Amino acid sequence: MRDYGSGNAGATNTFRVLGKKAGIPVLCIDAAKGFFAVYCINGFNTLSQYYPYIQILAGMAALLGHIFPIFAQFRGGKGVATLLGVVLALQPVPCLCSILVFLIVLLIGRMVSLASIIAGVTYPIILHVGFHNNNPALSLFSCSVAILLVFTHRKNIKRILRREEHKIQRFNFRKG
């Protein structure tokens, strides 16, 4: 995979290089990795005062493990699908709002990277303005992942500014 497309080991590059038959499973596996890292912490909810912190730490571990995998010379994916799973497990409704932002930006701009960045940056805004979050750990997490997404997409941002970023083709829902 690293020799083709963007060279990243993530769902977007898999879609681009191998198509949706390979891209959908990679997207699902990456998202499941993040989701289950958080969801499996449910057995520890007897530690009620630390429970949200443990969930967030588990989600961050899965995310950082995806972006900087030890066995791949610390060169992994950009973390969007894994982050999707983490946020879905932590805050499902704000996550769905971020997915809606992603889809709107993707349909308008046709750039997965731009849609990912904007959805990630708006997540803390959605969480705080739309859902009145008052959990300091979740606030720190949401802002941290927004910054992390901008960091992992810095090359994409440069290409967007130079108008050289890859755009997806128009959606054709009739083809399998």
N, C-alpha and C positions, 0 to 999 in steps of 0.2 A: 504493500500500500504506500509505503514511504517514497517509492520511486515514481509515483504517479500523482497527478492533480496537485494539491497544495502540499503534499508530503505529510500531512497530519493523519494521526490514527484516530479519526473521529467519524461520526455519522455523516456529516456534510460531505466530507471527501469521499466516503464510501458511496453515498448517493451519486456523486458526480462521476466517479470512476467506474463503479460496478453496477449502478442503477438501483431501482427501488427494491428489487428482490433481495439484494444484499444490504441496502441502506436501511430498510425498515427493521430487520432483526438487530442491526448494530444500534440503531436509535433506541429500540426497546430494551436491549441489554444494558446500554449505558444509563438510560433513565432508571431501569430497575436497580442497578447498582447503587444509585443515589437514594432511591426510595427505600430499599430494604435496609440500607445502612441506618437510616433514621427509624424506620418502622420496627426493626428488630429490637430497638431499645425499649419498646413497650413493656417488656418483662421487668424493667428496672423502675417502673413508675411508683414503686413503694418509696423511693428516694425522692418524694414529691418536690422538695424545695430545689433539688438539683436536676430534676428530670428534664426541663427544657434545655439546660446547658449541656447535658449529656447528649441529647438529640442533636443539637447544633454542632457539637464537637464531632460526633459520628458522621454527620453530613459533610462537614468540612474535611474530615479525613478521607472520605470517599472522593470528594471533589479534587482535593490536592493529589490524591493517589492516581486519579485519572489524568490530570494535567502533567504531573511529574512522576511517571511510573519508574520505579527503581530498575526494573528489568528491561527497560527500553531506553537506557541512558537519559532518563528524566525528560524524554520527549514524547508526550502523549497528545491527546486531543485538546480542544480549547475549553472543554468543560460544560458546554451548554446543555447537552442532553442529560448529563449526570446532575447538573444543577436543577434541571427540570424535575427530576425524580426527588431530589432533596426537598425542594420547595413544595412540591405536591404533597409530600408526607408531612411537612411542617405546617403549611398553611394552604390547604387546597383551594379555597375560594380566591384569595389574592393571586395564587398561581394561575388559576383559570383566567383571571383578568389580564395577567401578563402574557398568557398564550394568545389572548385576543389581540393585544397590542402587537405581538409578534406577527400574527397572521395579517393584520391590517397593513403593517409596514412592508411585509413580504409581498402582498398583493400590489401595493403601490410602487415600491422601489425595486422589487424582484431581486433583492440581494439578501441572502441568508445572513451574512455577517452583520449588515446594518440592522436587520430585524432582530437579531440576537442581542446586539449591543443596546438598542433602544428598549427592548423588552426588559433586559437586565437592569438598565439604569432607571427605568420607571417602576421596577418592583418595589424599591423602598418608598417611593412616592405613593404608590397604590396602597402599600401596607400602612403607611402613616396617615395619609390624608383620607383615603377611602375607608380604612378599617380601624382607624384610631388606635394603632398599636401602642401599648405602654410597657412592653417588655424590653428592657435595655439590651438583653442578650440578642433578641431578635432584631432590634434596631442596628446593633453593631454588625450582626451577620449580614443583614440585607444591604447595608452600605458597603461592607467589605466585598461581597460577591459582585456588586455593581462595579467596584473599582477593579476587581480581579478580571471580570469580563472585558473591560476596556483594555487592561494590560495584555490579556491573551489575544486580543484582536488588534493590537497596535499596527501590525503589518497591513491588516485589512483596512484600517482607518487611513493609512497613508495611500493605499490604492484607491479608496473611495474618494479622497481629496484630489487625486490625480485623474479621477474618472476612468480608472483601469480595473476596477473590481469586477469580478465575474458575476454576471446576472443569470438567473435561471430563465429558462424558456417559458413562454406563456403556458399556463396550465391547460392541459388537455385531459378532461375528465372522462372522455369516451374510451381512450386507450387503456388497456390492462396494464 
